[in-house]
């Protein structure tokens, strides 16, 4: 008793049998997901339209759930449709005679005949014809559900979930290995249920290798006791595969590798990118012969006879199977060129240390100093322009053996003559016409410009002639050529005149800048040649070469060419004190008024006179501002931005930006001795000189002017610059643009570029050339989808290539899209060759065939109007006949004589004209009461797939759960 009265003895364990088990939690979680997706009850759906499974939009959404520690993925797949009430008439169209009252939409879809054999759809959509369903499959990295007990447990869970919430959407559970595509499922409605079952075998049982055997399976599975059994609706599709294209040669001409490797190339080869597939991009043609509406007694197909002749099939449809990743020349070129971006080796790493540096070590430094002090006059060269291409690189070639050079001399000379045709033709450099504005959209370079040609050559050298080493060799020779042209005053061929075009790539801007420097240097040297007769009395005689652009008038509407024909001459600004003294005006040159003799006048102004005298205002000869490339502009902007917003920073920024203004003021003072700031403003910035009518002391109306308000602000830079400016003509001013310094900057920039840097600079040009090539090829083929793709490529490339640091992954995707467009054009050529379409063929039938071929490129499956009786059908028939004849020549005679009895009795067309079908699909449908004769008639469906190594039966069998 004492022990019983102890409180501790009353403690015992209580088992709570109301706690939910893992299975119950799983069922509850399935119900929650279905509720979240609002799959409860029955929504009214629009009746399915013909072909809607292919043309409609399919959507899906997924969630993860768990059964204990096992992960499942629940996916809802559905055809996007607007929910609309149906009057029942349209819904019944295209179905067999079943009462659709209170029947779920999925059960109605089982009998719909408008979307049989969709060309592209989920396998469950093809097998069962449902427009909405849910799939529960094992999660990622989870083992397949193979055991029968687990399958039954999942199906029980699904059945309970559907019954608890009243969901009428079919739910499938994926079982067995995923590659087998095995599903079991269920659909519930008020008093009805449909079970979805699948049988999958590796071999077709002989008794079920025909329609009659499959009908036996279907009837036995239904188990209907009615006599006679309601008719079974049959739809059949046989697919024939054409793989032998021996009768059609692949039209793509391979590149002449021997000519390319031997260096026998010229401008034609180097000016064109290769295009097309190296192999036939179309591997197979699939012809599907369809009998959409048959009944059991109309067609005979058993183990001894079949009257399913594809030539008599009412419907034909064709699809083509394309080769996976066909090797296309343009895509290969772009991919290999893009890979250079990832190389980190410099030119020295690839070719060894430059021999120019070794040669420099052998010279005394005094030689360099003596060269700097040599007279600057340029002697007339005795060399012809055609010889200069070879003379610039003699030194470096002396130090490199022929076997060490990635590029042979002949090949290198061919490339350089293509890049610099002026060397062979002995003519002056000419600009390049801008053909179209695609280069500005892609930020590349104008068509056929030097940069554009260089990009093509680099791309071809990289692919055919040594990769990165060949590119480094060609680039080294190119840089030498640029330096030679700078030192010898030869303009660079293939570049537009004027300042750098900021719409182009940076490398093109640099070359344009170098050309500007050569132009300035030539103008300066031409000016020096006339200095022998110019300094008598301080007057300038001589004439500036027309191509010089060193000086220009700031007057609107007055071009440099108009000044170049005048008697004024441009002299290089001098820095030595003695020379400055020589050109200073003497006392005898002073005018009677004591003012300095005017210098550097261009022409008198049409209307203006000086304010403090009646002398006309003369427009001065001014220096032209120096051109700049975009990287220099960015650098200048960064420097100015770093000055800040303080008063001191703003003042310094203004002084840095006023160099050109100061030069113009000095030129104006020299041309107009005794002038005022107001005179300069009236010419330079007329809006800053305000004139108004006033009445003087005599009562007369006169016009008086004054500087604008901003010009009167204390500390105004214009006022400070005017006070600082001296009367110095442009020819004696310090150069605003130091062509020597800028040219050396450009040459140094070019010399330090690695092959990877060069690739990034020229990538836009190569993509530009590739798009132009595809446009050219598309015009010949006339493919609307390719035109749309090219427009999208241009838009995407423009966004990527304008970015200063484009994303490599996006660029790689862009190149893949370019290769994809090339593959589509190759597909079109292949199909046109196979169907015998010529460029000059005309006629209504030919146009129909051309539309059919183009449709094969865009659509997964194309119907053949009038099937085998049409012009297109007859061509397809001939292709199969030719392939069959070629196949019959290969086997031994005894094998040819062996003929299957069933094929022989099925008609000569099946045995001779077409091969055995690679796949047979048979769809059986009916509506019968099940499981008892007095049950409600419900849809039954069996989809059969018969292939060489695949046999599948996908059945949907409905039963009445109220009257059974």
C-alpha positions, 0 to 999 in steps of 0.5 A: 500500500505504501508503494501505491501511495508513492506519487512517483509510482503513478507516472506512466507513458501515454500514447496519443493515437490522434497524432498524424502519421507521416502518410496523413501529413503527406495526404494533407500536403497534397490537398494544400497544394491543390487548394492553393492552385484552386483545382477544387471543383469543376471549372467550365472550359471552352471546347477544344479547337482543332490544333489547339494543343500545338498552337496554344500556350502551355504553362506549368508551376511546381511545388516541393512536398515531402513524404517523411524524408523523401522529396516529391515535386508536384507540377501543374501543367495546363493549356492556357484558356479562358474559363467560359460557360459552354452551352453543351453543343460545341463541347459535344462536337468531335466526341463520341456519343457519351452523356457529358452531364456531371462528367469532368472535363478530363473525361470529355477530353478523352474522346475529343478527336480534334487534337490527336497526335499533336506534333509537340506536347507532353507525353501525357497530353499525346497519350490521353488528350487531357488539357490539364493535369498534375504530376507527382514525381520524385524530387531531384537526386531521389531514387525512382519509385519501383516497388509495387507497395510504394506505388500503391501507397502513392495512388491511395494518397492521391485518391484520398486527396482527390475525394477529400477536396473534390478535385476533378483534375487528373493526378498522375504519379511517376513510377519506375525509372524516368526514362521509361515514362511510366505513370499511374493516375486517377481522375474523380468526378461525382459518381465516376472515376477514371484510372490511368494505366500504362504497360511498357515492354521492350519488344512487341508481342507478336499477337499484338503487332497489329490492329486486330490484336490491340482491339482484343486487348481493349475489349477485354480490358473494358469488359463490357457485357453489352451485346453488340458492343458499341463501335470502337473509334480508331485513329491510326498514324504510321511514321516512315523515316527517310535516312538515305539521301544518296540521290541528293548531293550536299550542295555545300562546297567545302573551302579550298584548304590546300589553297589557304594553307599554301598561301595562295590567297588574295583579296577575294579569299581574305575579304569573305567569311566562309559560310555553310555547313560542312555536313548535311544538317538534315539527317532524317525526314519523317513522313506520318500517314494518318487515318483519323476517323476509322471504325472497326469494320472498315479497315483490316490489319491483322497478322496476314494482311493489312490494307493500310497503304500510306499512299491512300492515307487521307492525311500526310504530315512531314517533319525533319530531324536536324543533325545535332550541332552541325559543323558550320563554317561561320560559327566555327570561325566566330567561336575560334576567334572569340576564344582568343579573348581568353588568351593572356599571352602577349606578343612577346610571349608568343613570338619571343623578344622583339629583334628591334630591341636587340638591334637598339642595344647595338647603337650608341645613344648619341645616334638617337640624339643626333637624329633629334637634332637633324634638319626637319625638312623631309627629302623627296623620297626616291622610293615608290609606294609599292616598295615601302610595304617590304622595306619597313620590316627588313630589320625584323625579318633579318633576325627571324628565320623563316621556319620560326615565322608562323606566317610565310612571306608569301602569305604575309605579303598577300595579306598586307597587299589586301590590307594596303592596296595602295602599295600595289596600285601606287596611288594615294590613300582614299577614303572609304564610303560608308555603306549603310549605318550598321557599323554605327549600330554595332560600333564596329567600322565602315564596310571595307575600311582598313579596320574591317579588312583587318578583322577579317584577316585576323579571323582567317589567320587565327583559324587557318594559320597558327592561331594566336601566334599567327595573329601576333605575327600579323599584328606585329607586321601591321604595327610596323607598317603603321610606324613606317607610314607615320615616319615617311608621311604616307597616309593610311589607306581605307580610312575616312578623312577627318577626326576620329568617328566616335561611332566606330570601335576604338581601334578604328578611332586610333587609326583615324587619329594616326591618319590625322597626325600624318595629315598634319605632319604632311601639311607642316612639311609642305609649309616648310618647303616654301620657307625659302622665299617667304621672309622678305619684308615679312610677307608670306608667299606660297600655297598650302597643299589642299589635303592639309587640315591643320588650320581652319577659319572659325567663320561659319560657312567658310571652309578650309578649302576656300582658304587654301587657295588664297595667298596665305601660307601656314608655317609651323609654329617655331620654338627657337628664340632665334627663329622667333626673332627672325619672324617678328615684324620690324619697325619699318613694317609698322604702320603710320598709326604706330600699330603693328602690321596685321598678320594672319588675315583670311578675309574681311568680314562682310558686314562688321567693322572695328568699333574704334575705327572705320577699318573692316573687321578681318576674319583671322586664320585660326588653328583647328582644335585637336581631334580626340578618341573616345578614351581620351575624351573619357580621360579628360572628363574624369580629370575635369570631374575630379576638380570638384565644384569649388570656385577654384576647381571651376576656375581651373577647369575653365582655364583648361578648356580655354586653350582653343579660345586663347589661340583664337583671340591671339589670331584675332588680335594679330589680324586686327591690330587695335581691336577690342574684346567687343570686336572679338565677341561680335565675330566669335559669339554674336549672341553675347553682344547685345545691340539696342536702339537709343536716342542720343543728345541730338534726338536721333535714334542710334544703335549701341551695343554692349557685352551681355550680362555673362560677359560682365561677370567679375572673373569672366574667363573671356576677359582674363583670356583677352588680357593674356592674349598676345597678337600672334598669328596662328603660324607662330602659335604653340600647336593646339594639336601636337601630331608628333606626340599624339602619333607616338601615343597611338603607335605605343597603344598599338604596340602593347596590344595583346592578341586578346586585346586585339580580339576584343577590339575587332569582335564587333567588326567580325560580328558585323561581317558575319551579320552582313554575310548572313543577310547576303545568304538569306536574300538568296534563300528568302526565309522570313524567319531568318530575316526576323532573327537577323533583326533581333541579332542586330538589336542584341549585338548593338546593346552588347557591343556599345557597352565598354565592358560587355559580358563574355557569357552574353557575347558567347550566347550572341555568337551561338545565335549567329551560328544558329541563323547560319544553321537555319539557312543551311537547313533551307539549302539542304531541303531545297536541294532534296526537294529539287527546288532551283532558284529560277524555278517558277510556277504555282506548284513550285511556289507551293513547294517552296512555301512547304519547305520554308514551313519545315524550318519554322514548324515542328510538323507540316501537313501535306495538302491532299497527301500523296495525291499532291505535287509535294506528296509526289516528290516525297513519294519519289524520295522514298522510292529512290531510297528503297531502290538504293536499299534493295541493291545492298543486300544479297540476292537471297536476302532480297528474295526473303519477303514477309508474307504480311508485307507482300499481301499489304500491296506493292506500294508498302513493300516496294515504295516505302520501308516498314514504318518506324513507328505505329500509333493506334488510338482506340476510343469508345463510350460504354457502361462500366463495370456493369451493363446498367452503369453510366456510359463513360469514355474509354481510351487506349493509346498504343505505340509500336516501335522496333524496341518499344511497346507501350499501351496507355489506357484510360478506363472509366467506371461508374462508382454509383451503380456498379 
